[in-house]
Amino acid sequence: MKKHTKFGLLAATFLVGLSGYSQNRQLDNFRSPDKNGVNVFEAPKDSVSTFDGVKVRVGGSSTLQFQAIDHENSGAVELIEIGDNFNLATANLDLDVALAKGVRMHLRTYLSSRHHPEPYVKGGYFQVDNLDFISPGFLEDAMKYLTIKVGHMENNYGDAHFRRTDNAQAMHNPFVGNLIMDAFTTEVGGEVYFRKNGFIGMFGLSNGKLNQAVSNPETTGASILAKLGYDGQINEDLRLRITGSMYSTGKSSRVYLYSADRSGSRYYLVMEDTEASASSNFRSGRYNPGFNNEITAFMINPFVKWKGLEFFGTFETASGKSDSETDDRNATQWAGELIYRFGNNENFYLGTRYNTVTSDDPSGSEITIDRLQLGGGVFLTKNILAKIEYVNNTYDGYDTTSIFHDGKFNGLLLEAVISF
C-alpha cells in the first residue's frame, strides 16, 4: 500500500510540474478534447505555426454513469441479475507535446477502465505537419497539404470512431453507448494524409496486431487502410462531409477490428450469464462477427449539419472467416443519428440513433440486432457534459439454445463527463 501511495504522489508531482510548462492549452494541428472538439474528425491542418519551444499539454477525462437497465431472454440460458446503480468511474490521462514546428506527439493512458482497473497505455503517435526540423523550407509546398502519423495508435478506419466514447473520453459522443459493431483497433503503423480544398485522402499500413510481439512471424502480414472523402462548409449554415473507408488484412493470426477496445462497453453486464463479471465480460452489448483469420471491411459515413440540425450516418459491410472456416461470412451494419443542438452556443442537444446489424453468425444462424437510442445533453461548461439516454435493444434469429434467443435489454443511463 505504501509503495502505491508513494508512486501516486510522485506521479501527481510530476504532472503538476509538467503542467507548468504550458499556459496556452491549445496546440497546432490538434483536436480539442472539450466541447470545441465536437464534430471535428481528423485533427485540423493549421496553416500558421505558433511553435516557440517544446510545450507539454497535460489533459484527461473522467466519466461516471448511473445505469438502470433490464434484460431478458427466452430462459434457455439464465441471465445474471442486474439492478439500478452506478458503474465504475473511468479515467484517461492524455499527454500532448509540441516537439517542433508542425511536429506533435500524443499519448493516452487509461487510468481506470471497465476491463482493467489499473492504468495501462492505450497508445500514441507521432504527427508531422511540417518538415522544417529537417531543414528550413524542406518540402514546404508538399507539406501544405500532407500530414504523416506514425505510432501504436488508433487506426483511422471510418468516421464513426471520431464520435465514439473512448473509455473516459465521452465528450464527443452525443449518446452514452457506441455502435453495436464497434469498429476500433490500435495497431502499429503509419498513415499519410492529403488535404486540399475540402478533399481528403488517406493511405495507411499497419502490422495487424493488437498485442505486439516478434514471435510467430509467419502468422501476420500488413493490413491496409484507406480513406477518401470531402469535408466543406458550403455556406454559413451548411456543412457537408462524406467519406468512404477500407480496412483489409490478408493474413492475420487474429483480427481485432471489432474486439480491440479493452476499455469496455457502456452497457454493463447486459445479456450475460450468471457467472459473468463486469471486467471479464467487458464487451456486453456489442457484437463481434468473429472474423478471426482475415477481414475486408468498408464503411461510408455522411455528415450534414445545417444550423443546429445534424445527421451522421454509417453504412458498413465486412466479410471474413475464422480459423476453422473455409468460406467467407458477411456482416452489415446501418446507423443513423439525428441531433438537434440549440441554446446559447449550442450548449443543449436532443438526439436519436437507430442502429441495426445483420450477420451470418459463427453459430450458423442469420441474426439481426436492432438498437434504438434516445438521448440529450447539456454542456454545463465547455469541459463538463451531462447526458441522458434511453436504449432499447433486441436480438432476433438466434438458436433456441443461445443466451440471445428472444433477448432484449432496455432502460435509462445517466452520464457525467469531464474532459480537459
C-alpha positions in Angstrom: 0.0 0.0 0.0 2.8 2.4 0.9 4.5 1.7 -2.4 1.4 2.6 -4.4 0.8 5.7 -2.3 4.4 6.8 -2.9 4.1 6.2 -6.6 0.9 8.2 -6.8 2.4 11.2 -5.0 5.4 11.1 -7.3 3.2 10.9 -10.4 1.0 13.8 -9.2 4.0 15.9 -8.5 5.4 15.1 -11.9 2.2 16.0 -13.7 1.8 19.3 -11.8 5.3 20.2 -12.8 4.6 19.4 -16.4 1.5 21.5 -16.5 3.6 24.5 -15.6 5.2 24.4 -19.0 2.0 25.4 -20.7 -0.2 28.4 -20.1 -1.9 28.2 -23.5 -3.5 24.8 -23.7 -4.1 24.9 -27.5 -1.6 23.2 -29.8 -1.2 23.3 -33.5 -2.9 20.6 -35.6 -4.8 19.5 -32.5 -8.4 18.3 -31.9 -9.6 19.8 -28.6 -10.7 17.2 -26.1 -13.5 19.5 -24.8 -16.7 20.8 -26.5 -14.6 22.6 -29.1 -13.8 19.1 -30.5 -17.4 18.2 -31.2 -17.9 17.4 -34.9 -14.2 17.6 -35.5 -12.9 14.5 -37.3 -9.2 14.3 -38.3 -7.1 16.9 -36.4 -7.2 20.2 -38.4 -4.4 21.1 -40.7 -3.2 24.5 -39.4 -1.7 26.9 -41.9 0.1 29.0 -39.4 2.5 27.7 -36.7 2.6 29.0 -33.2 5.6 26.9 -32.1 8.0 28.8 -29.8 9.6 25.8 -27.9 8.7 22.5 -26.5 5.2 22.6 -24.9 3.6 19.9 -22.8 -0.1 19.8 -22.6 -1.4 17.6 -19.7 -5.1 16.7 -20.1 -7.5 14.0 -19.2 -11.1 12.8 -18.9 -13.3 11.3 -16.3 -16.8 9.8 -16.6 -19.4 8.3 -14.3 -22.7 6.5 -15.3 -25.8 5.6 -13.4 -27.4 2.5 -15.1 -31.0 1.4 -14.8 -31.3 -1.3 -17.5 -33.3 -4.5 -17.5 -32.7 -7.5 -19.7 -34.5 -10.7 -20.6 -34.4 -13.7 -22.9 -36.3 -17.0 -23.5 -34.8 -18.6 -20.5 -32.6 -21.1 -22.4 -29.6 -19.7 -20.5 -30.1 -17.9 -17.2 -29.2 -14.2 -17.2 -27.2 -12.6 -14.4 -29.4 -10.4 -12.2 -28.6 -6.7 -12.6 -30.1 -3.7 -10.8 -30.0 0.1 -10.8 -26.7 1.5 -9.6 -23.5 3.4 -10.5 -20.8 1.8 -12.7 -17.1 2.0 -12.1 -15.9 5.5 -12.9 -13.4 5.6 -15.8 -10.5 8.0 -16.3 -8.0 8.9 -19.0 -4.7 10.7 -18.9 -3.5 12.5 -22.1 -0.1 13.9 -22.8 0.2 16.0 -26.0 3.6 17.5 -26.7 4.6 20.1 -29.3 8.1 18.9 -30.2 9.0 21.2 -33.1 7.3 23.3 -35.7 4.5 21.2 -37.0 5.6 18.1 -35.0 3.4 16.8 -32.2 3.2 13.7 -30.0 0.1 12.2 -28.4 -0.1 9.5 -25.7 -3.2 8.3 -23.9 -3.3 6.2 -20.8 -6.4 4.5 -19.4 -6.1 5.2 -15.6 -9.3 3.2 -14.9 -11.4 1.2 -17.3 -14.0 -1.5 -17.2 -11.6 -4.2 -18.3 -8.6 -3.0 -16.3 -9.0 -1.2 -13.0 -5.2 -0.5 -13.1 -3.6 2.0 -15.5 -2.3 0.9 -18.9 -1.3 2.7 -22.1 -3.9 2.7 -24.9 -1.4 4.0 -27.5 0.1 7.1 -29.0 1.5 8.6 -32.2 4.0 11.0 -33.7 2.3 13.5 -36.1 4.2 15.6 -38.6 2.7 18.5 -40.5 5.9 20.4 -41.3 9.5 19.2 -42.1 11.4 22.3 -41.1 13.1 20.3 -38.3 15.0 18.5 -41.1 15.8 21.7 -43.0 14.0 25.1 -43.1 11.6 25.0 -46.1 12.1 21.3 -46.7 9.3 20.1 -49.0 7.4 23.2 -47.9 4.9 23.2 -50.9 4.0 19.5 -50.3 3.6 19.8 -46.6 0.9 22.5 -47.0 -1.3 19.5 -47.8 0.3 16.5 -46.2 0.2 15.0 -42.7 2.1 12.0 -41.5 1.2 9.9 -38.5 3.3 7.0 -37.1 2.8 5.1 -33.9 1.0 2.3 -32.0 -2.3 4.1 -32.4 -6.0 4.1 -33.1 -6.4 3.3 -36.8 -8.4 5.8 -38.9 -10.9 3.4 -40.3 -14.2 5.1 -40.9 -15.6 8.3 -39.3 -17.7 6.6 -36.5 -14.6 6.2 -34.3 -14.3 10.0 -34.0 -17.7 10.2 -32.4 -17.4 7.1 -30.2 -16.7 7.0 -26.5 -13.0 6.1 -25.8 -13.1 4.9 -22.2 -13.4 8.2 -20.3 -13.3 10.4 -23.3 -17.1 10.7 -23.9 -17.3 14.4 -24.7 -17.7 13.9 -28.5 -20.3 11.2 -28.3 -23.9 12.6 -28.2 -25.0 9.2 -26.7 -23.8 7.0 -23.9 -23.3 3.8 -25.9 -21.3 3.2 -29.0 -22.4 1.3 -32.2 -23.3 -2.4 -32.0 -20.4 -3.4 -34.2 -17.9 -1.1 -32.7 -15.0 -0.8 -35.2 -11.9 0.2 -33.2 -8.4 -1.1 -33.1 -4.9 0.1 -32.1 -2.1 -1.3 -34.2 1.5 -0.2 -35.0 1.5 1.6 -38.4 1.6 4.7 -40.3 -0.9 6.9 -42.2 -0.3 9.6 -44.8 -3.0 12.3 -45.4 -3.5 14.6 -48.3 -6.0 17.5 -47.8 -6.8 20.3 -50.2 -9.9 22.5 -50.7 -12.0 20.2 -48.6 -10.9 16.9 -50.2 -9.2 14.3 -48.1 -7.3 11.2 -48.9 -5.5 8.8 -46.6 -3.4 5.7 -47.1 -2.0 3.6 -44.2 -0.3 0.4 -43.3 -0.3 -1.4 -40.0 1.1 -4.7 -38.8 -2.4 -6.0 -37.9 -1.5 -6.8 -34.3 -3.1 -5.6 -31.2 -0.6 -7.2 -28.9 2.9 -6.6 -30.2 5.5 -9.4 -30.3 8.3 -10.7 -32.5 7.2 -14.3 -32.1 5.4 -16.3 -34.8 6.5 -14.0 -37.7 4.7 -16.0 -40.4 1.2 -15.6 -38.9 0.6 -11.9 -39.6 1.0 -9.7 -42.6 0.4 -6.0 -43.2 -3.1 -4.5 -43.0 -4.1 -1.8 -45.5 -6.2 1.3 -44.6 -7.6 3.9 -46.9 -10.0 6.8 -46.8 -11.3 9.2 -49.4 -13.8 12.0 -48.9 -14.8 15.6 -48.8 -15.5 18.0 -45.9 -16.5 21.5 -46.7 -18.5 24.4 -45.3 -20.9 25.0 -48.2 -22.2 28.3 -46.8 -22.6 29.9 -43.4 -25.3 27.5 -42.3 -24.5 24.3 -44.2 -21.6 21.8 -43.7 -21.2 18.6 -45.7 -18.8 15.7 -45.2 -18.8 12.3 -46.7 -16.1 9.7 -46.6 -15.5 6.1 -47.6 -13.0 3.9 -45.8 -11.5 0.5 -46.1 -9.6 -1.9 -43.8 -8.2 -5.1 -45.1 -5.9 -7.8 -43.9 -5.0 -10.9 -45.9 -3.0 -12.8 -43.2 -3.6 -12.5 -39.5 -3.4 -14.8 -36.5 -6.3 -12.9 -35.1 -8.4 -9.9 -36.4 -9.2 -7.4 -33.7 -11.3 -4.8 -35.6 -14.4 -5.5 -33.6 -12.9 -6.7 -30.3 -9.8 -4.5 -29.7 -11.5 -2.0 -27.3 -10.3 -3.2 -23.9 -11.9 -0.3 -22.1 -15.3 -2.0 -22.3 -18.9 -1.3 -23.3 -21.2 1.2 -21.5 -23.9 -1.3 -21.1 -22.7 -3.2 -18.1 -23.5 -7.0 -17.8 -26.4 -6.9 -20.3 -27.2 -10.3 -21.8 -24.6 -12.1 -19.7 -24.9 -15.4 -17.8 -24.8 -15.8 -14.0 -21.0 -16.4 -14.0 -20.3 -13.1 -15.6 -18.3 -10.2 -14.1 -18.1 -6.6 -15.3 -14.4 -6.8 -16.0 -14.2 -10.2 -17.7 -17.4 -9.7 -19.7 -16.5 -6.2 -20.7 -17.9 -6.3 -24.2 -21.5 -6.8 -23.2 -24.0 -5.2 -25.6 -21.6 -5.3 -28.6 -21.4 -7.7 -31.5 -18.2 -9.2 -32.9 -18.8 -11.2 -36.1 -15.8 -13.4 -35.3 -13.7 -12.8 -38.4 -10.5 -14.1 -36.7 -8.4 -15.1 -39.7 -8.9 -12.4 -42.3 -11.3 -9.4 -43.0 -12.1 -6.8 -45.6 -14.4 -4.1 -44.3 -15.8 -0.9 -45.9 -17.5 2.0 -44.2 -19.3 5.0 -45.7 -20.1 8.0 -43.4 -22.2 11.0 -44.5 -22.4 14.0 -42.2 -24.6 17.0 -42.8 -25.0 19.9 -40.4 -27.5 22.7 -41.2 -27.6 25.3 -38.5 -28.3 23.4 -35.3 -29.6 20.2 -37.0 -27.1 17.5 -37.9 -27.2 14.0 -39.4 -24.4 11.4 -39.1 -24.8 8.1 -40.9 -22.9 4.8 -41.0 -23.1 2.0 -43.6 -20.6 -0.8 -43.0 -20.1 -4.1 -44.6 -17.5 -6.7 -43.6 -16.5 -10.1 -44.8 -14.1 -12.7 -43.4 -13.8 -16.0 -41.7 -12.4 -17.7 -38.6 -9.6 -20.2 -38.4 -11.9 -23.1 -38.7 -13.9 -21.8 -41.7 -13.2 -22.2 -45.4 -15.8 -19.8 -46.8 -16.3 -16.1 -46.0 -19.2 -14.8 -44.0 -20.7 -11.4 -44.2 -21.9 -8.8 -41.7 -23.7 -5.5 -42.5 -24.3 -2.5 -40.2 -26.5 0.6 -40.7 -26.8 3.5 -38.3 -28.3 6.9 -38.5 -28.1 9.8 -35.9 -30.2 12.9 -35.9 -29.1 15.5 -33.5 -30.5 19.0 -32.8 -28.3 21.4 -30.9 -29.8 24.6 -29.5 -29.4 27.3 -26.9 -26.6 29.7 -26.3 -23.5 28.3 -28.2 -25.5 25.1 -28.8 -25.0 24.1 -25.2 -28.1 21.8 -25.3 -28.9 19.0 -27.6 -31.5 16.3 -28.2 -30.9 13.2 -30.5 -31.9 9.8 -31.6 -29.9 7.0 -33.2 -31.1 3.8 -34.9 -28.6 1.1 -35.3 -29.1 -2.4 -36.9 -26.7 -5.3 -37.7 -27.5 -8.4 -39.8 -24.8 -11.1 -39.9 -24.0 -14.6 -40.8 -23.2 -15.6 -37.2 -20.4 -18.1 -36.4 -23.1 -20.3 -34.9 -24.6 -20.8 -38.4 -27.7 -18.6 -37.8 -28.5 -15.4 -39.7 -29.0 -12.9 -36.9 -30.3 -9.4 -36.6 -29.7 -6.9 -33.8 -31.7 -3.7 -33.6 -30.9 -0.8 -31.2 -32.8 2.5 -30.7 -31.2 5.2 -28.6 -32.9 8.4 -27.5 -30.8 11.0 -25.7 -30.0 14.5 -24.8 -27.3 16.5 -23.1 -26.2 19.8 -21.7 -22.7 21.3 -21.7 -22.5 23.0 -18.2 -19.2 24.4 -19.4 -17.0 23.5 -22.4 -15.3 20.9 -20.2 -18.4 19.4 -18.4 -21.2 17.5 -20.1 -24.2 15.8 -18.6 -26.1 13.2 -20.7 -29.2 11.0 -20.5 -30.0 8.1 -22.8 -32.9 5.6 -23.2 -31.8 2.4 -25.0 -33.9 -0.4 -26.4 -32.0 -3.4 -27.9 -33.5 -6.6 -29.4 -32.0 -9.8 -30.8 -33.5 -12.0 -33.5 -32.6 -15.1 -35.3 -30.5 -16.8 -32.6 -30.8 -20.5 -32.0 -33.1 -21.6 -29.1 -30.0 -22.7 -27.1 -28.4 -19.2 -27.3 -28.4 -16.7 -24.4 -29.6 -14.2 -27.0 -32.7 -16.2 -28.1 -35.7 -13.8 -27.8 -33.3 -11.5 -26.0 -33.6 -7.8 -25.3 -32.4 -5.1 -22.9 -33.8 -1.6 -22.3 -33.6 1.2 -19.8 -32.0 4.5 -18.8 -28.5 5.7 -18.4 -27.2 9.0 -16.9 -23.6 10.0 -17.6 -21.4 12.9 -16.4 -18.3 13.7 -18.4 -15.3 15.9 -17.6 -12.7 16.4 -20.3 -9.9 19.0 -20.5 
